[in-house]
Amino acid sequence: MACDQKKAESEGRTIVYVDEAAFYLLPSVVRTYAPKGQTPILRTPTSYKHLSVISGVTSTGKLYLLQQARAYRGPDVVAFLRHLQRHIAGPLLVVWDGASIHRCQAVKQWLASSENRTELVRLPAYAPDLNPDEGIWRHLKYVELRNLVCRTLDDLRYELRLAIARLRHKSHVLRAVIAQTGL
């Protein structure tokens, strides 16, 4: 990994750590406080509807996200890589896990195309602690959206948008998730 970082720096590449996550209508329940003798109760419909989110965080703490109401597929990953290229000048080094959608035919074709200025590096297997994006998901789910009950996907999309806006203003959190990986 250190070798890839040195190579990226020498080539002037921006390092972007990428990962996907799902946000369900089911709340992320965490410990909370309540008046003595009054146990807090969250009432929520049982539903597995979710928003799929893909994000990239740069080593300087910039956060880029796309979300949709269905699972990500290869063409969606290519759309996100194009999104990164539109918003980040110069060549990119994308660091991500070994998910099958990262190795699909659509991604391979895009990598071979002339519009590509991105190099991909795969994290070692079973090493989520090396990806700062995992810390982003943890913060969003268990700090920003803790104990939140949303009735519809539109409500969840709205609350997630607000949580992301709050997170973008917390540069100390973005720097911390990068520092926590030791990269």
Backbone as JSON Lines, residues from 0, in Angstrom:
{"i":0,"aa":"M","n":[0.82,-1.19,0.0],"ca":[0.0,0.0,0.0],"c":[0.86,1.26,0.0]}
{"i":1,"aa":"A","n":[1.93,1.27,0.8],"ca":[2.81,2.43,0.88],"c":[3.47,2.68,-0.47]}
{"i":2,"aa":"C","n":[3.82,1.62,-1.17],"ca":[4.44,1.73,-2.49],"c":[3.48,2.43,-3.46]}
{"i":3,"aa":"D","n":[2.18,2.06,-3.4],"ca":[1.18,2.68,-4.28],"c":[1.01,4.17,-3.95]}
{"i":4,"aa":"Q","n":[1.07,4.51,-2.65],"ca":[0.94,5.91,-2.26],"c":[2.11,6.73,-2.77]}
{"i":5,"aa":"K","n":[3.32,6.2,-2.67],"ca":[4.49,6.92,-3.15],"c":[4.44,7.1,-4.66]}
{"i":6,"aa":"K","n":[4.0,6.05,-5.36],"ca":[3.87,6.13,-6.81],"c":[2.82,7.18,-7.19]}
{"i":7,"aa":"A","n":[1.69,7.18,-6.48],"ca":[0.62,8.16,-6.76],"c":[1.13,9.57,-6.54]}
{"i":8,"aa":"E","n":[1.88,9.8,-5.47],"ca":[2.41,11.14,-5.2],"c":[3.39,11.56,-6.28]}
{"i":9,"aa":"S","n":[4.25,10.64,-6.73],"ca":[5.23,10.98,-7.76],"c":[4.56,11.28,-9.1]}
{"i":10,"aa":"E","n":[3.41,10.64,-9.36],"ca":[2.67,10.87,-10.62],"c":[1.67,12.01,-10.49]}
{"i":11,"aa":"G","n":[1.53,12.61,-9.31],"ca":[0.58,13.7,-9.11],"c":[-0.86,13.24,-9.05]}
{"i":12,"aa":"R","n":[-1.08,11.99,-8.68],"ca":[-2.44,11.45,-8.6],"c":[-3.1,11.82,-7.27]}
{"i":13,"aa":"T","n":[-4.4,12.04,-7.32],"ca":[-5.19,12.23,-6.12],"c":[-5.68,10.86,-5.66]}
{"i":14,"aa":"I","n":[-5.42,10.52,-4.39],"ca":[-5.85,9.22,-3.87],"c":[-7.28,9.36,-3.35]}
{"i":15,"aa":"V","n":[-8.15,8.45,-3.82],"ca":[-9.55,8.44,-3.41],"c":[-9.89,7.04,-2.91]}
{"i":16,"aa":"Y","n":[-10.38,6.97,-1.67],"ca":[-10.8,5.69,-1.08],"c":[-12.3,5.55,-1.32]}
{"i":17,"aa":"V","n":[-12.72,4.44,-1.93],"ca":[-14.11,4.27,-2.36],"c":[-14.72,3.05,-1.69]}
{"i":18,"aa":"D","n":[-16.0,3.17,-1.34],"ca":[-16.75,2.06,-0.76],"c":[-18.24,2.31,-0.96]}
{"i":19,"aa":"E","n":[-19.03,1.25,-0.81],"ca":[-20.47,1.34,-0.92],"c":[-21.09,0.95,0.42]}
{"i":20,"aa":"A","n":[-22.3,1.46,0.66],"ca":[-23.04,1.09,1.87],"c":[-24.53,1.21,1.57]}
{"i":21,"aa":"A","n":[-25.33,0.62,2.44],"ca":[-26.78,0.7,2.33],"c":[-27.34,1.32,3.6]}
{"i":22,"aa":"F","n":[-28.32,2.17,3.45],"ca":[-29.02,2.79,4.57],"c":[-30.46,2.33,4.52]}
{"i":23,"aa":"Y","n":[-30.88,1.6,5.54],"ca":[-32.21,0.99,5.58],"c":[-33.19,1.86,6.34]}
{"i":24,"aa":"L","n":[-34.48,1.6,6.09],"ca":[-35.51,2.28,6.87],"c":[-35.46,1.83,8.33]}
{"i":25,"aa":"L","n":[-34.94,0.64,8.59],"ca":[-34.77,0.18,9.97],"c":[-33.73,1.08,10.65]}
{"i":26,"aa":"P","n":[-34.0,1.6,11.85],"ca":[-33.07,2.54,12.48],"c":[-31.82,1.85,13.01]}
{"i":27,"aa":"S","n":[-30.73,2.61,13.05],"ca":[-29.5,2.17,13.71],"c":[-29.65,2.52,15.19]}
{"i":28,"aa":"V","n":[-30.0,1.54,15.98],"ca":[-30.31,1.78,17.38],"c":[-29.01,1.78,18.19]}
{"i":29,"aa":"V","n":[-28.82,2.85,18.95],"ca":[-27.66,2.95,19.84],"c":[-28.16,3.32,21.23]}
{"i":30,"aa":"R","n":[-27.31,3.15,22.21],"ca":[-27.66,3.48,23.59],"c":[-27.97,4.96,23.68]}
{"i":31,"aa":"T","n":[-28.98,5.29,24.47],"ca":[-29.38,6.68,24.63],"c":[-29.85,6.9,26.06]}
{"i":32,"aa":"Y","n":[-30.18,8.12,26.36],"ca":[-30.66,8.48,27.69],"c":[-32.15,8.75,27.65]}
{"i":33,"aa":"A","n":[-32.82,8.52,28.78],"ca":[-34.24,8.8,28.91],"c":[-34.51,9.06,30.39]}
{"i":34,"aa":"P","n":[-35.63,9.71,30.7],"ca":[-35.95,9.9,32.12],"c":[-36.04,8.55,32.84]}
{"i":35,"aa":"K","n":[-35.68,8.54,34.11],"ca":[-35.65,7.32,34.91],"c":[-37.02,6.64,34.87]}
{"i":36,"aa":"G","n":[-36.99,5.35,34.56],"ca":[-38.22,4.56,34.52],"c":[-38.97,4.63,33.2]}
{"i":37,"aa":"Q","n":[-38.5,5.4,32.24],"ca":[-39.18,5.53,30.94],"c":[-38.26,5.0,29.84]}
{"i":38,"aa":"T","n":[-38.38,3.74,29.53],"ca":[-37.56,3.13,28.49],"c":[-37.94,3.71,27.13]}
{"i":39,"aa":"P","n":[-36.96,4.24,26.38],"ca":[-37.29,4.77,25.05],"c":[-37.69,3.65,24.1]}
{"i":40,"aa":"I","n":[-38.74,3.89,23.32],"ca":[-39.23,2.9,22.36],"c":[-39.26,3.54,20.98]}
{"i":41,"aa":"L","n":[-38.63,2.86,20.03],"ca":[-38.68,3.3,18.63],"c":[-39.68,2.44,17.89]}
{"i":42,"aa":"R","n":[-40.68,3.05,17.3],"ca":[-41.66,2.31,16.51],"c":[-41.36,2.57,15.04]}
{"i":43,"aa":"T","n":[-41.14,1.48,14.34],"ca":[-40.78,1.59,12.92],"c":[-41.39,0.43,12.15]}
{"i":44,"aa":"P","n":[-41.77,0.67,10.92],"ca":[-42.27,-0.44,10.1],"c":[-41.12,-1.39,9.74]}
{"i":45,"aa":"T","n":[-41.43,-2.66,9.7],"ca":[-40.41,-3.63,9.29],"c":[-40.34,-3.62,7.76]}
{"i":46,"aa":"S","n":[-39.23,-3.11,7.26],"ca":[-39.06,-3.01,5.82],"c":[-37.58,-3.1,5.5]}
{"i":47,"aa":"Y","n":[-37.27,-3.75,4.42],"ca":[-35.88,-3.85,4.0],"c":[-35.59,-2.92,2.83]}
{"i":48,"aa":"K","n":[-36.47,-1.94,2.6],"ca":[-36.2,-0.94,1.58],"c":[-34.97,-0.15,2.02]}
{"i":49,"aa":"H","n":[-34.16,0.24,1.04],"ca":[-32.93,0.93,1.42],"c":[-32.45,1.86,0.32]}
{"i":50,"aa":"L","n":[-31.53,2.73,0.7],"ca":[-30.81,3.56,-0.24],"c":[-29.39,3.01,-0.35]}
{"i":51,"aa":"S","n":[-28.92,2.86,-1.54],"ca":[-27.54,2.45,-1.76],"c":[-26.71,3.72,-1.99]}
{"i":52,"aa":"V","n":[-25.59,3.79,-1.33],"ca":[-24.73,4.97,-1.43],"c":[-23.32,4.52,-1.75]}
{"i":53,"aa":"I","n":[-22.68,5.22,-2.66],"ca":[-21.27,4.98,-2.96],"c":[-20.56,6.31,-2.7]}
{"i":54,"aa":"S","n":[-19.41,6.21,-2.06],"ca":[-18.7,7.45,-1.76],"c":[-17.21,7.26,-1.95]}
{"i":55,"aa":"G","n":[-16.56,8.39,-2.07],"ca":[-15.11,8.43,-2.15],"c":[-14.62,9.55,-1.26]}
{"i":56,"aa":"V","n":[-13.6,9.27,-0.47],"ca":[-13.0,10.29,0.38],"c":[-11.53,10.41,-0.03]}
{"i":57,"aa":"T","n":[-11.08,11.63,-0.24],"ca":[-9.69,11.85,-0.65],"c":[-8.81,11.92,0.59]}
{"i":58,"aa":"S","n":[-7.53,11.8,0.38],"ca":[-6.59,11.86,1.5],"c":[-6.54,13.26,2.11]}
{"i":59,"aa":"T","n":[-7.09,14.26,1.41],"ca":[-7.16,15.62,1.97],"c":[-8.48,15.87,2.69]}
{"i":60,"aa":"G","n":[-9.4,14.89,2.7],"ca":[-10.64,15.03,3.46],"c":[-11.84,15.53,2.66]}
{"i":61,"aa":"K","n":[-11.79,15.46,1.34],"ca":[-12.97,15.82,0.53],"c":[-13.83,14.58,0.35]}
{"i":62,"aa":"L","n":[-15.14,14.77,0.37],"ca":[-16.1,13.67,0.32],"c":[-16.98,13.81,-0.9]}
{"i":63,"aa":"Y","n":[-17.09,12.73,-1.69],"ca":[-17.91,12.69,-2.9],"c":[-18.87,11.52,-2.77]}
{"i":64,"aa":"L","n":[-20.17,11.75,-3.03],"ca":[-21.17,10.7,-2.87],"c":[-22.18,10.7,-4.0]}
{"i":65,"aa":"L","n":[-22.72,9.52,-4.26],"ca":[-23.9,9.34,-5.11],"c":[-24.8,8.34,-4.4]}
{"i":66,"aa":"Q","n":[-26.11,8.51,-4.54],"ca":[-27.04,7.57,-3.91],"c":[-28.15,7.21,-4.88]}
{"i":67,"aa":"Q","n":[-28.73,6.03,-4.65],"ca":[-29.85,5.57,-5.48],"c":[-30.67,4.59,-4.66]}
{"i":68,"aa":"A","n":[-31.88,4.3,-5.13],"ca":[-32.82,3.46,-4.39],"c":[-32.72,1.98,-4.78]}
{"i":69,"aa":"R","n":[-31.66,1.59,-5.44],"ca":[-31.46,0.17,-5.77],"c":[-29.98,-0.16,-5.6]}
{"i":70,"aa":"A","n":[-29.67,-1.43,-5.58],"ca":[-28.29,-1.86,-5.39],"c":[-27.42,-1.4,-6.55]}
{"i":71,"aa":"Y","n":[-26.15,-1.16,-6.27],"ca":[-25.22,-0.73,-7.31],"c":[-24.81,-1.9,-8.19]}
{"i":72,"aa":"R","n":[-24.69,-1.59,-9.49],"ca":[-24.21,-2.55,-10.48],"c":[-23.01,-1.93,-11.19]}
{"i":73,"aa":"G","n":[-22.4,-2.69,-12.06],"ca":[-21.21,-2.22,-12.77],"c":[-21.36,-0.87,-13.45]}
{"i":74,"aa":"P","n":[-22.41,-0.64,-14.24],"ca":[-22.56,0.67,-14.89],"c":[-22.7,1.82,-13.89]}
{"i":75,"aa":"D","n":[-23.29,1.53,-12.73],"ca":[-23.42,2.57,-11.7],"c":[-22.05,2.92,-11.12]}
{"i":76,"aa":"V","n":[-21.19,1.92,-10.96],"ca":[-19.83,2.16,-10.47],"c":[-19.05,2.99,-11.48]}
{"i":77,"aa":"V","n":[-19.21,2.7,-12.75],"ca":[-18.56,3.49,-13.81],"c":[-19.07,4.93,-13.76]}
{"i":78,"aa":"A","n":[-20.36,5.12,-13.55],"ca":[-20.92,6.47,-13.43],"c":[-20.28,7.21,-12.26]}
{"i":79,"aa":"F","n":[-20.04,6.51,-11.15],"ca":[-19.39,7.16,-10.0],"c":[-17.94,7.51,-10.33]}
{"i":80,"aa":"L","n":[-17.23,6.63,-11.01],"ca":[-15.85,6.93,-11.39],"c":[-15.8,8.15,-12.31]}
{"i":81,"aa":"R","n":[-16.76,8.26,-13.21],"ca":[-16.85,9.45,-14.08],"c":[-17.15,10.7,-13.25]}
{"i":82,"aa":"H","n":[-18.03,10.53,-12.24],"ca":[-18.37,11.62,-11.32],"c":[-17.1,12.12,-10.62]}
{"i":83,"aa":"L","n":[-16.27,11.2,-10.17],"ca":[-15.01,11.59,-9.53],"c":[-14.12,12.35,-10.49]}
{"i":84,"aa":"Q","n":[-14.03,11.87,-11.74],"ca":[-13.19,12.54,-12.72],"c":[-13.69,13.95,-13.05]}
{"i":85,"aa":"R","n":[-15.02,14.14,-13.02],"ca":[-15.58,15.47,-13.28],"c":[-15.22,16.44,-12.16]}
{"i":86,"aa":"H","n":[-15.17,15.96,-10.93],"ca":[-15.0,16.84,-9.77],"c":[-13.57,16.95,-9.26]}
{"i":87,"aa":"I","n":[-12.69,16.06,-9.68],"ca":[-11.3,16.09,-9.22],"c":[-10.39,16.23,-10.44]}
{"i":88,"aa":"A","n":[-9.61,17.29,-10.45],"ca":[-8.7,17.52,-11.59],"c":[-7.5,16.59,-11.52]}
{"i":89,"aa":"G","n":[-6.99,16.23,-12.67],"ca":[-5.79,15.43,-12.75],"c":[-6.05,13.94,-12.61]}
{"i":90,"aa":"P","n":[-4.98,13.16,-12.66],"ca":[-5.13,11.7,-12.58],"c":[-5.53,11.25,-11.17]}
{"i":91,"aa":"L","n":[-6.23,10.12,-11.09],"ca":[-6.73,9.6,-9.82],"c":[-6.16,8.22,-9.54]}
{"i":92,"aa":"L","n":[-6.03,7.92,-8.25],"ca":[-5.73,6.57,-7.79],"c":[-6.89,6.18,-6.88]}
{"i":93,"aa":"V","n":[-7.72,5.25,-7.35],"ca":[-8.88,4.8,-6.58],"c":[-8.5,3.54,-5.82]}
{"i":94,"aa":"V","n":[-8.7,3.58,-4.51],"ca":[-8.4,2.45,-3.63],"c":[-9.73,1.92,-3.14]}
{"i":95,"aa":"W","n":[-10.01,0.63,-3.4],"ca":[-11.27,0.04,-2.97],"c":[-11.1,-1.43,-2.65]}
{"i":96,"aa":"D","n":[-12.18,-2.06,-2.17],"ca":[-12.12,-3.47,-1.79],"c":[-12.31,-4.35,-3.02]}
{"i":97,"aa":"G","n":[-12.36,-5.65,-2.81],"ca":[-12.45,-6.6,-3.91],"c":[-13.86,-7.01,-4.28]}
{"i":98,"aa":"A","n":[-14.84,-6.13,-4.09],"ca":[-16.23,-6.45,-4.43],"c":[-16.35,-6.84,-5.91]}
{"i":99,"aa":"S","n":[-17.27,-7.74,-6.19],"ca":[-17.42,-8.22,-7.57],"c":[-17.82,-7.1,-8.53]}
{"i":100,"aa":"I","n":[-18.56,-6.09,-8.07],"ca":[-18.94,-5.01,-8.98],"c":[-17.74,-4.15,-9.35]}
{"i":101,"aa":"H","n":[-16.66,-4.23,-8.59],"ca":[-15.45,-3.49,-8.94],"c":[-14.63,-4.2,-10.01]}
{"i":102,"aa":"R","n":[-14.94,-5.48,-10.23],"ca":[-14.19,-6.28,-11.21],"c":[-15.05,-6.68,-12.4]}
{"i":103,"aa":"C","n":[-16.23,-6.07,-12.55],"ca":[-17.16,-6.48,-13.6],"c":[-16.71,-5.99,-14.97]}
{"i":104,"aa":"Q","n":[-17.38,-6.47,-15.99],"ca":[-17.04,-6.16,-17.38],"c":[-17.17,-4.66,-17.67]}
{"i":105,"aa":"A","n":[-18.19,-4.01,-17.12],"ca":[-18.39,-2.58,-17.4],"c":[-17.21,-1.75,-16.89]}
{"i":106,"aa":"V","n":[-16.69,-2.09,-15.72],"ca":[-15.54,-1.37,-15.17],"c":[-14.3,-1.65,-16.02]}
{"i":107,"aa":"K","n":[-14.1,-2.89,-16.44],"ca":[-12.94,-3.24,-17.27],"c":[-12.98,-2.49,-18.6]}
{"i":108,"aa":"Q","n":[-14.16,-2.41,-19.21],"ca":[-14.28,-1.7,-20.48],"c":[-13.99,-0.21,-20.3]}
{"i":109,"aa":"W","n":[-14.49,0.36,-19.22],"ca":[-14.25,1.78,-18.98],"c":[-12.76,2.04,-18.74]}
{"i":110,"aa":"L","n":[-12.11,1.16,-18.01],"ca":[-10.67,1.32,-17.76],"c":[-9.87,1.29,-19.05]}
{"i":111,"aa":"A","n":[-10.33,0.51,-20.03],"ca":[-9.64,0.41,-21.31],"c":[-9.94,1.6,-22.23]}
{"i":112,"aa":"S","n":[-10.95,2.39,-21.91],"ca":[-11.34,3.5,-22.78],"c":[-10.36,4.66,-22.68]}
{"i":113,"aa":"S","n":[-10.44,5.56,-23.65],"ca":[-9.52,6.69,-23.71],"c":[-9.89,7.78,-22.7]}
{"i":114,"aa":"E","n":[-11.14,7.8,-22.23],"ca":[-11.55,8.85,-21.28],"c":[-11.03,8.6,-19.87]}
{"i":115,"aa":"N","n":[-10.49,7.43,-19.64],"ca":[-10.05,7.06,-18.31],"c":[-8.72,7.7,-17.95]}
{"i":116,"aa":"R","n":[-8.64,8.31,-16.78],"ca":[-7.37,8.8,-16.23],"c":[-7.26,8.35,-14.77]}
{"i":117,"aa":"T","n":[-7.79,7.15,-14.54],"ca":[-7.86,6.59,-13.2],"c":[-7.11,5.27,-13.15]}
{"i":118,"aa":"E","n":[-6.37,5.09,-12.08],"ca":[-5.72,3.82,-11.81],"c":[-6.4,3.22,-10.58]}
{"i":119,"aa":"L","n":[-6.6,1.91,-10.58],"ca":[-7.3,1.25,-9.49],"c":[-6.34,0.4,-8.67]}
{"i":120,"aa":"V","n":[-6.52,0.41,-7.36],"ca":[-5.76,-0.43,-6.45],"c":[-6.74,-1.12,-5.53]}
{"i":121,"aa":"R","n":[-6.57,-2.41,-5.37],"ca":[-7.47,-3.2,-4.53],"c":[-6.87,-3.35,-3.14]}
{"i":122,"aa":"L","n":[-7.7,-3.14,-2.13],"ca":[-7.27,-3.37,-0.75],"c":[-7.09,-4.86,-0.51]}
{"i":123,"aa":"P","n":[-6.26,-5.23,0.46],"ca":[-6.15,-6.66,0.78],"c":[-7.5,-7.22,1.24]}
{"i":124,"aa":"A","n":[-7.69,-8.51,1.03],"ca":[-8.96,-9.14,1.43],"c":[-9.14,-9.02,2.95]}
{"i":125,"aa":"Y","n":[-10.37,-8.84,3.36],"ca":[-10.74,-8.78,4.79],"c":[-9.97,-7.7,5.53]}
{"i":126,"aa":"A","n":[-9.86,-6.53,4.94],"ca":[-9.15,-5.42,5.58],"c":[-9.98,-4.14,5.54]}
{"i":127,"aa":"P","n":[-11.21,-4.16,6.07],"ca":[-12.01,-2.94,6.04],"c":[-11.4,-1.82,6.9]}
{"i":128,"aa":"D","n":[-10.53,-2.19,7.85],"ca":[-9.91,-1.19,8.7],"c":[-8.91,-0.32,7.94]}
{"i":129,"aa":"L","n":[-8.55,-0.71,6.71],"ca":[-7.64,0.09,5.9],"c":[-8.36,1.11,5.02]}
{"i":130,"aa":"N","n":[-9.69,1.04,4.96],"ca":[-10.45,1.94,4.1],"c":[-11.12,3.03,4.95]}
{"i":131,"aa":"P","n":[-10.69,4.3,4.81],"ca":[-11.3,5.38,5.59],"c":[-12.8,5.52,5.35]}
{"i":132,"aa":"D","n":[-13.28,5.07,4.2],"ca":[-14.7,5.17,3.9],"c":[-15.55,4.36,4.88]}
{"i":133,"aa":"E","n":[-15.01,3.3,5.43],"ca":[-15.73,2.53,6.45],"c":[-16.01,3.41,7.67]}
{"i":134,"aa":"G","n":[-15.06,4.27,8.02],"ca":[-15.27,5.21,9.13],"c":[-16.35,6.23,8.81]}
{"i":135,"aa":"I","n":[-16.44,6.62,7.54],"ca":[-17.5,7.55,7.11],"c":[-18.86,6.9,7.34]}
{"i":136,"aa":"W","n":[-19.01,5.63,6.91],"ca":[-20.29,4.93,7.08],"c":[-20.63,4.79,8.57]}
{"i":137,"aa":"R","n":[-19.63,4.42,9.36],"ca":[-19.86,4.25,10.8],"c":[-20.34,5.56,11.42]}
{"i":138,"aa":"H","n":[-19.7,6.66,11.05],"ca":[-20.09,7.96,11.59],"c":[-21.51,8.34,11.15]}
{"i":139,"aa":"L","n":[-21.81,8.15,9.88],"ca":[-23.15,8.5,9.4],"c":[-24.23,7.66,10.08]}
{"i":140,"aa":"K","n":[-24.0,6.35,10.17],"ca":[-25.04,5.46,10.71],"c":[-25.2,5.56,12.22]}
{"i":141,"aa":"Y","n":[-24.09,5.68,12.94],"ca":[-24.18,5.56,14.4],"c":[-23.97,6.87,15.15]}
{"i":142,"aa":"V","n":[-23.72,7.96,14.43],"ca":[-23.63,9.26,15.08],"c":[-24.67,10.2,14.47]}
{"i":143,"aa":"E","n":[-24.58,10.44,13.17],"ca":[-25.48,11.4,12.53],"c":[-26.92,10.91,12.45]}
{"i":144,"aa":"L","n":[-27.11,9.61,12.16],"ca":[-28.47,9.08,11.95],"c":[-28.91,8.11,13.05]}
{"i":145,"aa":"R","n":[-28.27,8.15,14.21],"ca":[-28.6,7.21,15.28],"c":[-30.04,7.39,15.75]}
{"i":146,"aa":"N","n":[-30.7,6.27,15.99],"ca":[-32.06,6.23,16.52],"c":[-33.08,6.99,15.67]}
{"i":147,"aa":"L","n":[-32.78,7.19,14.4],"ca":[-33.67,7.91,13.49],"c":[-34.66,6.95,12.86]}
{"i":148,"aa":"V","n":[-35.94,7.28,12.93],"ca":[-36.98,6.47,12.31],"c":[-37.53,7.24,11.11]}
{"i":149,"aa":"C","n":[-37.4,6.65,9.93],"ca":[-37.95,7.24,8.7],"c":[-39.04,6.33,8.18]}
{"i":150,"aa":"R","n":[-40.14,6.9,7.76],"ca":[-41.28,6.12,7.26],"c":[-41.13,5.75,5.78]}
{"i":151,"aa":"T","n":[-40.5,6.63,5.01],"ca":[-40.38,6.39,3.57],"c":[-38.94,6.59,3.12]}
{"i":152,"aa":"L","n":[-38.64,6.11,1.92],"ca":[-37.31,6.32,1.36],"c":[-37.03,7.8,1.11]}
{"i":153,"aa":"D","n":[-38.08,8.56,0.78],"ca":[-37.88,10.0,0.58],"c":[-37.47,10.68,1.89]}
{"i":154,"aa":"D","n":[-38.07,10.27,3.01],"ca":[-37.67,10.8,4.31],"c":[-36.22,10.44,4.61]}
{"i":155,"aa":"L","n":[-35.86,9.19,4.35],"ca":[-34.49,8.73,4.59],"c":[-33.51,9.48,3.69]}
{"i":156,"aa":"R","n":[-33.88,9.68,2.43],"ca":[-33.02,10.41,1.5],"c":[-32.79,11.84,2.0]}
{"i":157,"aa":"Y","n":[-33.84,12.49,2.5],"ca":[-33.73,13.85,3.03],"c":[-32.82,13.88,4.26]}
{"i":158,"aa":"E","n":[-33.04,12.98,5.2],"ca":[-32.22,12.94,6.43],"c":[-30.77,12.6,6.12]}
{"i":159,"aa":"L","n":[-30.55,11.71,5.17],"ca":[-29.19,11.35,4.78],"c":[-28.5,12.55,4.13]}
{"i":160,"aa":"R","n":[-29.21,13.29,3.31],"ca":[-28.64,14.48,2.67],"c":[-28.21,15.5,3.73]}
{"i":161,"aa":"L","n":[-29.06,15.69,4.76],"ca":[-28.7,16.62,5.84],"c":[-27.49,16.11,6.62]}
{"i":162,"aa":"A","n":[-27.45,14.8,6.9],"ca":[-26.34,14.22,7.65],"c":[-25.03,14.37,6.88]}
{"i":163,"aa":"I","n":[-25.07,14.18,5.57],"ca":[-23.87,14.32,4.74],"c":[-23.4,15.78,4.74]}
{"i":164,"aa":"A","n":[-24.35,16.7,4.66],"ca":[-23.99,18.13,4.69],"c":[-23.33,18.48,6.02]}
{"i":165,"aa":"R","n":[-23.85,17.94,7.13],"ca":[-23.23,18.19,8.44],"c":[-21.83,17.6,8.48]}
{"i":166,"aa":"L","n":[-21.68,16.39,7.94],"ca":[-20.38,15.71,7.96],"c":[-19.34,16.47,7.14]}
{"i":167,"aa":"R","n":[-19.75,17.01,6.02],"ca":[-18.8,17.75,5.17],"c":[-18.23,18.97,5.9]}
{"i":168,"aa":"H","n":[-18.97,19.51,6.85],"ca":[-18.49,20.66,7.63],"c":[-17.65,20.24,8.84]}
{"i":169,"aa":"K","n":[-17.54,18.95,9.08],"ca":[-16.75,18.45,10.2],"c":[-15.44,17.89,9.66]}
{"i":170,"aa":"S","n":[-14.56,18.79,9.27],"ca":[-13.3,18.36,8.68],"c":[-12.47,17.54,9.65]}
{"i":171,"aa":"H","n":[-12.64,17.77,10.96],"ca":[-11.88,16.98,11.95],"c":[-12.29,15.51,11.91]}
{"i":172,"aa":"V","n":[-13.56,15.23,11.62],"ca":[-14.02,13.84,11.52],"c":[-13.45,13.2,10.25]}
{"i":173,"aa":"L","n":[-13.49,13.93,9.15],"ca":[-12.95,13.4,7.9],"c":[-11.45,13.11,8.02]}
{"i":174,"aa":"R","n":[-10.72,14.02,8.67],"ca":[-9.28,13.78,8.88],"c":[-9.06,12.6,9.83]}
{"i":175,"aa":"A","n":[-9.93,12.46,10.82],"ca":[-9.78,11.38,11.82],"c":[-9.97,10.0,11.2]}
{"i":176,"aa":"V","n":[-10.95,9.85,10.29],"ca":[-11.17,8.53,9.69],"c":[-10.0,8.15,8.79]}
{"i":177,"aa":"I","n":[-9.34,9.13,8.22],"ca":[-8.16,8.86,7.41],"c":[-6.98,8.49,8.32]}
{"i":178,"aa":"A","n":[-6.8,9.26,9.39],"ca":[-5.7,9.0,10.33],"c":[-5.87,7.65,11.02]}
{"i":179,"aa":"Q","n":[-7.1,7.26,11.27],"ca":[-7.37,6.0,11.98],"c":[-6.88,4.78,11.19]}
{"i":180,"aa":"T","n":[-6.82,4.89,9.88],"ca":[-6.36,3.77,9.07],"c":[-4.84,3.61,9.1]}
{"i":181,"aa":"G","n":[-4.15,4.68,9.48],"ca":[-2.69,4.64,9.49],"c":[-2.06,4.82,8.13]}
{"i":182,"aa":"L","n":[-2.86,5.23,7.15],"ca":[-2.32,5.4,5.79],"c":[-1.75,6.79,5.6]}
